[in-house]
Amino acid sequence: MIRLAIRVPEERAEVVLAELLELAPAGVEESRGPGVVEYAVYGAPGELPGLPDLDAMAGGGVVQVSSSEIADDWQERWKQFHRPVLIDSPACGIPSLRVRPPWEPAALDAGDVQEIVIDPGQAFGTGGHASTRLCLSLLLELAASESARGPVLDVGTGSGVLAIAASSLGFDPVLGLDHELESVDAARENALVNGREIEVRRFDLRTDALPWLGSSDAPGSAPVLLANLLRPLLADLARTLPARPAHLVAGGLLTPEVDEIAGAFAGRCGLRERMRLQSGEWSAVWMSGA
């Protein structure tokens, strides 16, 4: 097994991570030292290049890249980087969300908490990354403010965590879309593990028509649109929306990018901003057509 590591100064870490997530849908291991952050991805020989130690350009500056062979028990070591994540409820009557990997036990005496079990070894989006946490927080805010629990479209569903959370909160029907076949399979499996009936389809945002928005298979009302994507894909989504969703929760954005993307959705279909959240260099926004 090969471990490909990228070490970057702490002040540019989030920018480099945003680039890495486009290349590593299976997740990125993170470790921190004084003033530096190291990201690592794993793969079998032939899946990742066995590069010599070198310097490369990423995130607008030089980073250190190294590769090494590791023992085949790396999957066990991978577990230490995935711990349960608790997303607090914003209001009475709305459960908090606790996202955990399958090897972690359920919380004891946790009160009104909805457990969501996600296998992080299959696809990106375990709840641990700031972008996913922000989207989950905004989804809870939306659920607290709206009594209706209509359809949800999760574009770029990854492991299915946002779609599963929406279903757990009572939204129905829920459709997850992703370009990666591994993500489609992972989201379906995670939905089964959590006892949630969600549909998952393979979908290419740049070539396929977005379902449920002005299409013949619309479920009866405008859906909530969840899109935890990076800025270029969110810009494509804004340009190609065939109709206005009831709500939009958009994540995967570095903070300086939010105004541009919010403006694109406002200009395209008249959505207005309801709430914006930030964690470190990452931000997410909730917009509404009402």
Secondary structure by P-SEA (a helix, b strand, c coil): cbbbbbbbcccaaaaaaaaaaaccccbbbbbbcccbbbbbbbbcccccccccbbbbbcccbbbbbbbbbbcccccccccccccbbbbbbccccbbbbbbbcccccccccccbbbbbbbcccccccccccaaaaaaaaaaaaaaaacccccbbbbcccccaaaaaaaaaaccccbbbbbccaaaaaaaaaaaaaaccbbbbbbbbcccccccccccccccccccbbbbcccaaaaaaaaacccccccbbbbccccccaaaaaaaaaaaaccccccccccccccbbbbbbcc
